[in-house]
Amino acid sequence: GQSLEQPSEVTAVEGAIVQMNCTYQTSGFYGLSWYQQHDGGAPTFLSYNALDGLEETGRFSSFLSRSDSYGYLLLQELQMKDSASYFCAVRGRDDKIIFGKGTRLHILP
Amino acid sequence: ETGVTQSPTHLIKTRGQQVTLRCSSQSGHNTVSWYQQALGQGPQFIFQYYREEENGRGNFPPRFSGLQFPNYSSELNVNALELDDSALYLCASSLWGDRGAFFGQGTRLTVV
């Protein structure tokens, strides 16, 4: 089976940097992805890590350590529009994508 | 816009009834997954279809069933609706082995 752990909430200040962590247990692993979901909206794909290391896409970076079954999403230069829920998701060998419960990001002005 | 469309957007049903939700996947995508998302929770995997065959199922009872058609669109059917089935139902389309999936806007189902 697969399980993912994420902190339920994180609060940060506009303009700052925030890191959201994810640990996972899985019987098969292809990669770790991150999704953003605004209230009332659908999840939107942000990034994907199949190998160890850091992937950067603009203000968003995602990190993976396969040996530690751990990853994080880093958001820089926070903007109010980044207030949302962020989900990590594991892609297993059977190509299914299983989601964590998500981290709610609150941004203070 | 992800190119994934779901219908209807909202639906109210009575306990015991049956419901069919529909999803048109993004052009070129051969895999469709269905998720149930309760308020404040992450999407829970229901099942996945790849080239018209069910390719794995989450922890949902048999009254949740589905279909994928030759054009890769898909349906989710739920029989004998229960109050706890009230949730947002999300369809995600992808290309097998691709990095991420693209979600539709979901169907908000309310069972009364």
Chai-1 contact restraints between the chains, C-beta under 6 A:
chainA,res_idxA,chainB,res_idxB,connection_type,confidence,min_distance_angstrom,max_distance_angstrom,comment,restraint_id
A,S33,B,G100,contact,1.0,0.0,6.0,A-B,restraint_1
A,A42,B,F103,contact,1.0,0.0,6.0,A-B,restraint_2
A,A42,B,Q105,contact,1.0,0.0,6.0,A-B,restraint_3
A,A42,B,G106,contact,1.0,0.0,6.0,A-B,restraint_4
A,P43,B,F103,contact,1.0,0.0,6.0,A-B,restraint_5
A,F45,B,G100,contact,1.0,0.0,6.0,A-B,restraint_6
A,Y48,B,R99,contact,1.0,0.0,6.0,A-B,restraint_7
A,Y48,B,G100,contact,1.0,0.0,6.0,A-B,restraint_8
A,F87,B,G42,contact,1.0,0.0,6.0,A-B,restraint_9
A,D94,B,G56,contact,1.0,0.0,6.0,A-B,restraint_10
A,D95,B,W96,contact,1.0,0.0,6.0,A-B,restraint_11
A,K96,B,Q48,contact,1.0,0.0,6.0,A-B,restraint_12
A,K96,B,G56,contact,1.0,0.0,6.0,A-B,restraint_13
A,I97,B,A101,contact,1.0,0.0,6.0,A-B,restraint_14
A,I98,B,F45,contact,1.0,0.0,6.0,A-B,restraint_15
A,F99,B,G42,contact,1.0,0.0,6.0,A-B,restraint_16
A,F99,B,P43,contact,1.0,0.0,6.0,A-B,restraint_17
A,G100,B,G42,contact,1.0,0.0,6.0,A-B,restraint_18
A,K101,B,Q41,contact,1.0,0.0,6.0,A-B,restraint_19
A,K101,B,G42,contact,1.0,0.0,6.0,A-B,restraint_20
A,G102,B,G42,contact,1.0,0.0,6.0,A-B,restraint_21
